Amino acid sequence: MEKIPILKMGRFLLVSIQVDMHDRLAMTLQEDLTDRIVKENARGVLIDISSMEIVDSFIGRMLGSIASMSRMLNAETVVVGMQPAVAITMVELGLSLSGVRTALDVEKGMEILHRFRQPGEEETDIDDQA
C-alpha cells in the first residue's frame, strides 16, 4: 500500500506530500499521522503541500481534519507551500481550513511551530534523536 513518509524532527513531525493525493491515501495519512503524534509525543506537525497542483473538496477537508485531530492530541499544525491555484480552488470550494496555520515555505512553517512550544520545553536538536 502506498504511504506518505512522516519524518521526525525534534518534537515535530514533517510530512511532505510528493505524490498525487487520492482519497484512500489521505485517509491512510490521517491515521498514520495521528498514531505518530501520540507515539512520538509530537508538539507540532508541518505538512508540505508544495507539490500539490490541485486539491478537491475531500482532500481539503482532510487537511482541516488532520489539523483538528492534531490539536486534540496537543500538536499544532502548519501547512506550507500552498500553490496559488490550490488556494484559489479551496476558496472557490468554500474550504477555509479554520484553525490551520499556513506559511509560504518550510523554514517559515518551522518558525511558527517553534513559537508554539510548551513553556519550559527545551529545544531538541535533530542530532540528539537516535
N, C-alpha and C positions, 0 to 999 in steps of 0.2 A: 504494500500500500504506500502511496506517495505521502510524504510528510514534509513539513516545513521545519528546518532546523531552528532550535531555540538555544542560543548561546548565553552563558552566564558571564557577567562582567561585574565582579564585586557583588553588591547587593541588588544588582539589576539584571533583568533578562532582556536580551536583544533578539528580535525576530526580524529577519529581512526576507520579505516576500519577493522571490525572484522568478516565480512561475505564474502562469495564468491561474487565477484563483477560481475554483469552482465550488459549488455548494458543499459537497462532501469534504473537500479539503479544508474549507472554512470551519466546518463542524469539528473535524479532527484537530485543527489548530486550537480551537476554543478549549477542547478537552485537554489536550497536551499542555497548553499554557497554564490553565488553572491548576493542573496537577503539579507542574514545575514551580509555580508560585508558592504553593504550600510546601513542597519538598525542600526547596532552596530558601524558604523564608524570605523571598524577594520583596524588596520595598518599591520597586519600580519596573515598568515594562516599556520598552521602546520598540515600536513597530514601524519598520521602514517600508513604505509602500511606493518608493520612487520608481520601481519597475512596472507598476500597475498603470496601464494606459486607460483602462475602462473599469468601471465599478457598476454593478447592478444594485437594485434595492436590497436584495438579500445580503450581499457582501457588505454593503454599507451598514445595514442593521447589525450584522455580526461584529463589525468593528466597534460599534456602540455597545453591544452586549459584552464583548470581551473587556472593554474598559469598565463597565459597571461591575462585572464579576471580579475584576482585579481589585477595584476599590473595596468591595466587600471582603476581600482577602487581605486588605491592608497594603495594597500596592497601587501606586499611581501609574497611569498610562499616558504616554505621549506618542502620537502618530506623526511621523516625519516624512518629508519628501513627496508630499501630495502634488501631483501634476495639475496644472490649471484646468485641463479638460475634466479631470476627476472631480475637482472642486465644483466646477460648473454643473456637471451631471448630478452630483449629490444634492446641490441646491435645487435643481430642477425636479428631482425626485422627492423633494421635501424632507431630506435627511439632514438634520442639524448636528448630529453626533454630540448631543448635550453631555457635558461632563468630560469630554475628551479634549485634552490639550494637544495642540499641534505646533510644529516647528518646521522651518524650511529644510533643515538638514540634521544629520545625526549629532553633530557637535552641539548645536543649539538645543536639541532634544535632551542630550545628556545634561546640559546646564540646568534645564528645567527640572529634571529628575533630582539632581543634586540639591536643589532648593527645598525639596520635599522630604529630605532625610529626617528621621526622628530626632528630637532634641537629645543631645548627648551621644548620639550614634556616631561612631568613628568611621572615617573613610577607610574603605578596604581596598587595597591595591590588587590589581588583577594578578600580579606575580605571587601574591600570598595564597592564591587558590591552588590547591593540589589536585 
